[in-house]
Amino acid sequence: MRVLVTGATGLIGKELVKQCLKHQIKVNYLTTSKNKIEEKDNYKGFYWNPRQGEIDINAIRGVHAIIHLAGATIAKRWTSDYKTEILESRVLTGNLLFNTLHKNEHTVKHFISSSGVNVYPSDYNELYREDFKGIDNSFLGNVVVSWEEVADKFNHLNLKVSKIRTGMVLDKEEGALPQIIKPIKFGVGAALGSGKQWQSWIHIKDIAGIYLHVLTSNLEGTFNAVAPEPVTNSEMTKVLAKHLNKPLFLPNIPEFALKLILGEMATLLTSSQKVSSQKIEKTGFTFDYPTLNKAIQDIL
């Protein structure tokens, strides 16, 4: 089997490529940097420029599935221009892939798109499953809606479509965790806002494993990609402090202070989504890191 991966050099993409190659799945990948193109039988790079509508159509040759992970990071201050980039990096890239398949002969049968749990409204009590109909009335909620609308277009090409709604990905080097750990390491860690907000997280190896499972099991539909044990921000802070052997003595950092520092992006830290992993587990997927303690022990 050969797959085409966008965002292959990103946080999830790097781990997914590693797992694909381990399972003898060959990988084509798209990159906007020509100097990042490699040419191996099992790992081939191809150039694209989504803003200009350019793509090397050789990237889709012999490909069974596309795994679409490309998108600008949301962990960067949301200026007006950058909010446009966050949206366009997901929508333009998806539309370019759609138009490429629509206009050219191909062997693609399955389109698997990244998505986010940010689509669910902030709530302290609701346990969100994939069939929940409400949408969070926020910037990220609207980004996810647009993201998934592009993915749904691939149904018109008679492809199976899968949407992977991802929670907070925990990794030692990249993503949110190193930033969360930093103040705790210096002994000035504290819960954020009320500390009661739910954080639905997942270990980097498990999120890549879910993509691989959806691919190899030929699954379609929407799946929450979160660990079975969501925790509150206070609980996560305590677990991290315990593993780092650091004290927690400061009061919670008020929400208004977070907004002063981070602007609108503070919603990443203060919104609450308690998300269920039951659907993906019922398909036979088993988490290697189902609890936060086990995940943090492995990462740290």
N, C-alpha and C positions, 0 to 999 in steps of 0.2 A: 504493500500500500504506500502511496505517496500523498502527502498533504501539503497544502500551501498555507503558511502561517504569516499573518501580518503582525507587526509588533514583536517580532521574534527576539529582539535584543532588549526588550523591556523586562520588568520584574517577573511577570508570569511567563512571558515568552521564553526566557532563557531556561527556566526549569522545565517547561513543557517540551521544548526541543530536546533537552537531555533525556526526558522520559520516553519520547517518541523513538529516538535513536536506540535507546536501550531495548525497546520492544521491536526493533527491526522495521520501524516505520520511517520511510524516507521523507525528508523535509525540503520543500522549496520555501524560500522566504523573500519578502519584498522589503526593500530598503530605499530611503531617499538619499543615501550616501554611496556613491559609486565605489569609494575606496573600502566599503564594508562588504563588497560582493566576493563570495568564495565560490569555488567551482569544484565540488566533490560529488561523487555519485549519490551519496546519501544526504548531502547538505548543499543545496545550490541557491545562490543569491541572484535576485533580479531587481532591476531598477524601476522605481516608479516616482512620479511627482503628482500627487493628487490635486494640488492647486492648479496645475497646468493640464490636468486630465491625461497625463502620460502614464503608460504602463507597458512593460515588456510582456507581450502576450505569451511568450514562451514559458512564463511562470505558471500558466494553467495547464500546460501539456502533461498528459498522463496523470493528472491529479484527481483523486477520489473525493477529497473534501477540502473545504477552506475553513480555517480557524482564524477568525477576525478579532485580533486583540489590539489593533492600533488605536491610539487616542492619546491626546496630550494629558499629562498628569493633572489631577485636580488638587494636588498638594502644593500649589503655588498661588501667590496672592491674586485674587480675582479682580483684576482691573477690567474695564469695559472691553478692551482689546483682547485680553486673555480669555475672557468668557466666550468671546466669539471663536477663539482658537479651540477651546475645549469642545464646543459644539461642532464646528466645522471639521475638526480632526476625526470625528466619528462619522458624521453624515457624508462628507465629501468622499472619504475613503470607501465607505460602504456602497455609495452610488457608483463609484468608479468600478468596483468589483462587479456590481450588478450589470452595468453597461458592457463591461468586457465579456462576461458570460453570454449576455443577450445577443451580442454581435458576432461572436466567434463560436466555432465548433469546440466542444469540450467534453470531458468525461466526469465532470463534477456532479456528485449525487447528494451532497450534504453540506449545508452552510451552518457553521457554529459561531455564534457571535457573543462576545463579551457584553455584559450589561451590569447594572448595579442595584443593590438593595435600597438605594436612595430614592427609588420610585415610591416606596411605601411611606405614608405620612408618619411624622414623628409622634410617637405614642408610648406611654409607659406601661400599658396593660395589654394591648393587642399582640397576639402571636401571629405573625404574618406568614401565610402560605401563598403559593403561586397563584391561586384562583381569586385572591383578594382584588376587588375591582377599583378601589380608591387610588388616587394618585396624589403624591405630595405636591402641594402648590408652592414649589420653590424652584430655584434655578436648576439644581441637580435633578429634581423630579422631572422637569420639562426636558432636560438633556436626555434622560433615560427613555422617555416616551419617544423622542425623535430617533434615538439610537435603535430602539426596537422596531419602529415603523420601517426603517431602512431594511432591517433583517427580514421582516415579514414580506418584503417585496420579492424575496427569492422563492417564495411559494409559487409565484407566477411563472417561474422557470421549471416548475415541477421538481424542485429540490426539497429534501427534508430540511427543516429549519429548527435549530436549537438556540435558545437564549439562556445564557448563564449569568444569573444575577449574583454578583460577587459582593461579599462583605469586606471587612478590613483584613487585608492580607498581611500575615505576620512573617517577616523575614529579618535575618540578622543585619543585613547590609543596606537594604533599600526599603522604601515604603514608610508607613507611619511609625512602626515600632522603634527604630533608632531615635526618632524625635521625641517619642513619649518617654523613652528610657533616659535620655540625656539629663533632665533635671533630677531624676531619681538618683542617678549615679553620683551627682554632686551633693546629694543629701537635702535637696530642696524640692522634692517631689510632692505633689498634692493632687487630689481629685479635681476634676474640671466641672465648673458650673454646679449643678445640684449633686452631681456624682451618681444620680439615680438613673441616668439615661443608659439604655441598653446598647451594648456594642456587640454586633454579630460579626465574629472574626473567623479566620480560617488560616491554617498553616500553609506556607508556600507549596509544600510537597503535596498536600491534599487538594489544593485548588488545581494544580497541574494534573493531578490524578483524576479529578472530576472531568476535565476536558478529554483526557485519554479514554475514560470510561464511556462518556457520551459518544465519542468517535467509534470506538471498537464495538460497542453494544448497539450502534446504529439507532440511538435514541433521538426523538424529536419532541419539541415542546419547550416550555419554560421551566428552569430548575434553579432553586436557590442554592448557591454555593457558599455555605456557611457551616461551621462546626456545630455538632449537636448541643453544645453547651454555651449559649450566649451568656454574657456577664454584664453587670453594670460597670460604669466607669470606675466607681469606687473599688469594686472587687478586682478589676484588672490592675489598678494602681497598687493595691495591697499585694497581689500575687507577684508583680514585678519587683516591688520593694523587698519582699521575702526572698526571692531568688537572688537578688543583688546584695542581700544582707545590709540594707540601708533603712534608716528610720523614716517614719512619716509623722511629722509633728505640726506641719503647717496647715492652716485652714484651707478649705476649697478655694480655688481661684474663681472669682465671680464671673458670671457670664458677660457682664458689661466690660470687664477688663479684657476678656478674650476678644470681644468685638472691637475694642480699641486697638488691640495689637494686630489682629488678623482680618478685620473687616468682615465682609459677608462670608468669607471662608470659615469663620468660627463655627458655622452650622455643622461642619464636619465633626466637630468635637462635642457639640451640645445636643444634636438631634438624637432621637431614640428610636431604634428599630430592632425589635425582638423578632428574629426571623427563624422559621422552621426549616430543618434539613430533612424532614421525613420523606419527602417525595423522592429525592435522589437516593436515599438509603433503601427505599422499597424496590429500587431497580437493581439492587445487589451491590451498590457501592459501600465499601467499608472504610471508615476514616482511620488513618494511622495515628492521628492526633485528635481524638475526640474531646479532650478536656484541655483547658487552658494551662493547667499545671504541667501536663505532659508536653504540650507544645512549647512552652517557655523553657522547660528543662532541656529540650532538644536544641532550641535556638541559642540559648545562653550558655 
